[in-house]
Amino acid sequence: MIIRKKKKRRARRRRSFNWRIPLFAGLGLIVIAAAVFAFVYFNGSEANAESGVMQFRLNNKSAVIIRSESVYTSSERMRLDYLCEDGQTVEAGAPLARVYKLGYSEELTQQLLNAREAVYEAQMERIGATKDSKLEEMNEAIAGFKEKIRDRVMLSSGEDLEALYRQLDDLLKERMEYLRSKVQETENLRALYAAADEKEQLISTWTEDITSEDEGVVSYYFDGYEQALTASKLNMISADLIKRALKETGASKWNNDDKTRVCRIVDTDKWYAAFVTDYKDTTRVAEGVEYEVEFRGYGKHTGVALEPVISGTSIVNIIEFNDELGGLIEARTVKVNVKATVSGVTVKSKAIRFDEGKAYIQLVTGGIRNSMRVDVLASDGEIAVVRPYESSDVLIEGVRYWYTIRKQK
């Protein structure tokens, strides 16, 4: 019988934790972070702020015109009668246009004119041959409009037929009411009056009169951005909207194919120009600064900048004008040259840092750096004229500031 000896199990050797590895890794990260910080923090120098004068210039920039205007609309229509001329100045309450809604028929107008003539014939039967100089003047004016209508129909004179019918109806109604006060009413006349009133009421259901709620200049030209790019919506402006308008719009077009827009009433003494710059670009307008702007093809105007709007990675620059708009009433996109002479504290352009579109410089006091938000009034790439953004901050000639050796990207 063979007896096998039981083998002894070899004890496993336990590994001990090497704490040196994470320690050295942590120290390495600290060293790297310190090196990066030192490079960023110390890769620069101090300088003294000075004072100076500089010219702000921005040439051949694409800009959009933003007007103080109201767009007047109507129900969907088949035709429109303009009651004011393009470019005419109107007061609030002035009639602008008469809209003929879808479904309107010119036969309705003809039926009303016939009803007014029937009333006149019945009135004259009651009056007889009595001489009346005012009635004769009315009849002469009515005959003149009937002649114009015949010329329009037979000779294609070019006059607006519907407008002639409307003016003729106004004269016929005036004559009817004049004689109504002079002629004793009969049952027949009462019925004729009622018939004319009924037809006038029927036409009113198919027409819509547009009157002005504002004082300003009438324009029948549109480019599609009248309700998005308007003075009342400046607080909603964005760089994307400006860029889209610059890309899509050209000259405004006469309102001849739109079925709801009627006209614009424009305040020609208050308007704006807006353009977009990069949010890390020192070329931007500053609130309250006066700029001379040359609008290519439209002359020069002087305006005052509003506070720039930070919009994504862009800055929307807006300049307000309070003089006559002129030919820009029909323009949306223009090329501009902008300039201004500014003065203030000067620093090296490399001292300006940007954070989410806001400009800052670092002032050095007792070896400690403190950031101050500033407005950049002008820059030539080497030197910049700046002022404190906050009115409570003080920035004067001689203060120490920090600038980086490499310009911020």
Salt bridges, closest charged atoms under 4 A:
GLU46 OE1 - ARG400 NH2 3.18
GLU69 OE1 - ARG67 NE 3.24
GLU69 OE1 - ARG264 NH1 2.52
GLU69 OE2 - ARG332 NH2 3.73
ASP81 OD1 - ARG79 NH2 2.33
ASP81 OD2 - ARG166 NH1 2.63
GLU117 OE2 - LYS146 NZ 2.62
GLU117 OE1 - ARG175 NH2 3.35
GLU136 OE2 - LYS131 NZ 3.15
GLU147 OE1 - ARG150 NH2 2.55
ASP160 OD1 - ARG79 NH2 3.20
ASP169 OD1 - ARG116 NE 2.74
GLU177 OE2 - ARG180 NH1 3.51
GLU185 OE2 - ARG190 NE 2.93
GLU200 OE1 - ARG116 NH2 3.45
GLU200 OE2 - LYS173 NZ 2.70
ASP209 OD1 - ARG98 NE 2.88
ASP223 OD2 - ARG332 NE 2.91
GLU226 OE1 - ARG261 NH1 3.60
ASP258 OD2 - ARG261 NE 3.14
GLU292 OE2 - LYS339 NZ 3.57
ASP323 OD2 - HIS301 ND1 2.93
GLU330 OE1 - ARG264 NH2 3.00
ASP375 OD2 - ARG387 NE 3.07
